[in-house]
Amino acid sequence: MKKYLEKLIVFKFGLSIFAPLALKKYDGLVQRLTNFSAWLNLKLNQPQAATSTKELAETWVDLMPPDGRNLFKISSIEEDTAYVEIHLECPLRGTGDVNACYKLMNYDRALMEKVGGNLVVLESQSNSGKAYCKLAIRKKGLSTDDLIPAHKRLS
């Protein structure tokens, strides 16, 4: 069962259901669905708590679908921050609704929280015009005040 649940097609199917709900402002439902999905992923994979920024980034990639890991990239690691990218075509791409993106990315934030990190979406496909999202990951307890989330960059 685990090998089927971890397929990229299942991941994309979940996005195709969760994205319209996020766009329609079903916030509570989207939060419950993304929390459940993160819980299931963690239950299936049982990752260890990360002890470094590099381990956090690698764990994030490892928690993504094995047959699509090439779409989840570590772009750089600088002292206390890992910069990662999602090159998967998001159903929110071009919608302009970066708040819906914030709601969907609760999944990734929940994953990182359980392994000792914080995740911030810096650029979203929903409004950036880019074919990827850019995220930052830091160890839990470190300030993220200097990382401006994409949903707060709007006017």
N, C-alpha and C positions, 0 to 999 in steps of 0.2 A: 504494500500500500504506500509506503514512504516514497518509493521511486516514482510512483504515479503522481503523488501530491506535489513533488518537487519539480515537476516539468515546467518549462518555460510557458507552454501553452496554458497550463493551469494558472500560473502567475498572471498572464495576460488576460485570461478570462475573468479573474478576480478584479483586475483593473477595469475591465470593460463594464463590470457591474457597479463597482464602487464609484467610479468617476461620475456617471450621471447622477448618482445620489448626492455626491458632494456638490455638483453644480446646482442641484435643486434645493440645496440648503438643508438636507436631512442630516444635520450635524451629529446628533446623538447616535443615530443608526450607523453612520460612517465611522464614528469613533469606536463603537462596539465591534463592528466588523473588522476594522484594522487591528484593534487590540486582540481579538480572537485569532486572526490570521497570524499575528506576531507570536502569540502564545503557542499556537500549533507548530509554527516553525521552530521555536525554541524547544518545544517538547520533543519534536522529531530529531533535532540536531544536537541538542544538549551542549551548546558551546561553553567553553570555560571563560571565566572573567578575564578580560585582557589586562595586561599590566603595563602596556606602552601604547603610544599613539599608533605606531606601526601595527601592532597586534589588533588594535581596534579596527583599523582600516581593513586589514586582512580578514578579520572575523566578519565584518560587514559583507565583503565580497563572498566569503564562504557560506553565508546565510542566504545568498541569492540562488536561483535555480541553476543546478550544475550544467545543464545544457545551454545556458545563456550567460554564463559568467563573463564571457568576452564583452558583454554589454555593460558591465559594472566595473569601472576602472579606477585604480588609484592613480591620480595624476601627479601628486607630489606630497611629500611629507616634510614639514618645516617645524622644527623644535616640538611644539605642543599641539600642532594642528595637522591633520591629514585632510587633503583635498581629494575628493572622489567625484566621479561623474557617472551618470546613468545615460547610456546611449540607446536605450529602449524607446521606441516611439510611444509616447504617452497619449492616452485618449484625450488629455486636456491640452495637448499641443495646439497653440494658436487661439485658444478660447479667450485669453485675456483674464481668466479667473484664477489669479494666483492664490486666492483664499481657498479655493477648492483644492488646489495643489497642497497647500498647507495641511488641509484635513487628510488627504490621502497619505501624505508623508508621515502621518502619525505612526504608520506601520514601521517605518525605518527608525523613527525616534524611539519607539517601544523596544525594538530589537537592541539598539545601542544602549539604552538605559539598563537593560538586563545584563549586559556584559561590561558595564562600567563606563559608558560614554554618553556624550551628548552630541546630537546631530542637528545641524542648521542648514536649511536650503538657502543657498546664496543666489542661485539663478534657476529659474523655472522655465521649462519648455512652454508653459502656458502663455507666457508673455515676453520671453526674451528674443524670440525669433531664431533661436538656436535649436539644433537637433539633439541637444542633450541638456541635462540638468547638472548643476555644479553644487556640491555639498561640502560642508566642513564638519569634521569630527574631532572632538576633544575629549579628554578624560573627564569623567564626572568630578565635580568639585572645582574645576578651573572655570574662570569667567569666560563667557561668550559675548560679553558686552560689545566687543569690537567687531563682531560678526553680525552684519545687518541682514536679517532674514529677508528673502525675496518679497514676502507678503507685506513687509513693513516699508519697502522701498517705494511703494506707490504713493501718489500724491495725497 
